[in-house]
Amino acid sequence: MNFFVRFFVGYVLVAAVAVLLAMKLFTDQFVPGVRQSVEETLVQTANLLAEMAQPMPGQAGVASIEAVFRGYEKRRFEARIYGVLKSEPDLRIYVTDRLGRVIFDSQGRDLGQDYSRWQDVSRTLKGEYGARTTRESEYDSSTSVMYVAAPIVRDGRIVGVLSVGKPSSSFQSFIDLARAKAWQSAWWLFALALLLALAFSFWMTRDLRRLVHYANEVAEGTRERIPIEGRSELRRLAQALEHLRAELDGKAHVEKVSQLLAHELKSPIAAIGGAVELLQDETDPARRNRLQTNIAGETGRLQRIVEGVLNLARAENRGRLDEVEDIALADLIRDVLDTRAERLAARALSADADLQPVHVDGNHFLLRQAVANLLDNAIDFSPVGGRLSIRLEIAENKARLCIRDRGPGIPDYALPRLFERFYSVPRPDSGERGSGLGLNLVQEVARLHRGGIELSNHPDGGAKACLNLPATIHT
C-alpha cells in the first residue's frame, strides 16, 4: 500500500470516527434536552392552571378547569413548527384532592381513583417537585406520557394537586426530524472530509512523488536539480541522496574513465614504441620518413583520445548544467562554421546554411563542442568538392539542428553502435578512424540540455545528424 492510500485511509478513518462520536454526543445530549424543554413548559402550564383551580375543595374550581379544558379540546389549529405540523390538542389534565383521589380527569376514565402512589402526586402533596413518565402500554415506549404536577394552595395549605401530561409521541417527531437533519449534515461533513482527505493526502505525498521521480531520473541519467524546496525532512533526505549519488558517481566515473583510457591507449602506445625501436636501426630515408609519419599520426591519435576523454568526463561529471545562459543558436553555428573555414576550403566543400533565429537556454561551451563535433564528422565523411546542408528551425517549441553530408552514409552494421565510446567507422578517403568519443560527447551534451540526438542515412544519399533542444520562446 503506497503512502497516498495510507494517508487517505487514515484520514478517512479519523474523520469517520469523529463524525460518529459527534453524532453520539449529539444524540446523547439532544434527546434529554428536548425532554427538559418540554418538562419546563409543562411546569409553567401546571402552575398556571393550578391558580385557576384554587377554589377547591368544591366543584367551582373543578368546573372552571373543566370548562377551560373542554374549550381547549375543541380548538383546531395549523401550526408548522420547524417542519412539523401541529393541529390538535394533546395535553391531559387531572386534579386530585389532598388525599390523592382524582376529582377531575380530562379523559374521564380515572375519576375517583387513588393517585397518591404516583410520584407526581405524592411528591407534590409533600411540597416537593413532582413529575413522572409512565407508559400507557408497558411494552411500547412510544405510548409514554410525561406528567408534571403543581400544588393547589389555599390559605397557605396544599389542598390538592393539578397534573399536566403530554404524550412523548407529540414531541418525538421533533426529535426524529432533528436527528434526520443531523445525519444529513453528518454525511455532508463526511463528504467534505473525504475531499479534504484527498487534498491532504496529495499534499503530504507530493514531495515523496517528486523524490521518487528524481530518483528515477538519476537512474535513467536524466537527472535534474533536487525538486523539493524549503527545509523539510524530505528536502534533507533528497540532499543526502544527491550527495551519496555524487560520491558513487564520482568513484564509478574515475574507474570507468581509467579503464577506457587504459584500453584505448594500448594500441597507439604500442605502435609508437615499435616505430621508435625500428627507427633507431633504420638507415633507409624513405622507411625512416614513413616511421616518423606513423609516430606523428599515433601521437595525434593519442592527443585526440585524451582530449575526447577529458571533454566527455567534464560533461558526464556535471550531472546538471550549473551555468545556464540564453544562447542565440544560429550565431553559435555561424561562429563554428567560421572556425572550420580552412578545413572546408581544403576539401573544396560548400556549406549551405539555413538558420532561423532560435534561442535556447544552456551552456555555451558544451553546445559549441557538440555542434563542432557534428560539423567535423560531416566534413570528414564528405567527398572532396561536396556540399553540406545545415538547417536550423523551430518546431513544437524545439530547436532542431540538422547537418547532412553527401558521403557514403552510415553502414547498417554501425548504426546501432554509433554512440558507443571509442567506436568509430573508417573515413572514406583515408581509412583512418576517429577517437570514437565525439558522438558520445554530443549525446551527453544533448542529455544535459534535456534534448536528444538522431543519426540516420538520408534517402538521397549521405548521413544526417539532428540535434534537438528545448527552445526558448521570446515575446
SULPETA-V845712 format. One record per helix or strand of 2 or more residues. SS is the DSSP state (2 for helix, 1 for strand). FROM is the first residue (numbers start at 1). TO is the last residue. Records with the same first field share a line. If there is no record, write none. Layout:
SS->FROM-TO + FROM-TO
//
This chain:
2->3-52 + 59-74 + 119-125 + 141-143 + 168-220 + 233-281 + 285-318 + 329-339 + 341-346 + 364-380 + 412-415 + 438-448
1->76-81 + 84-88 + 91-97 + 101-105 + 131-135 + 144-154 + 157-167 + 325-328 + 350-355 + 359-362 + 387-395 + 398-404 + 452-457 + 463-472
//
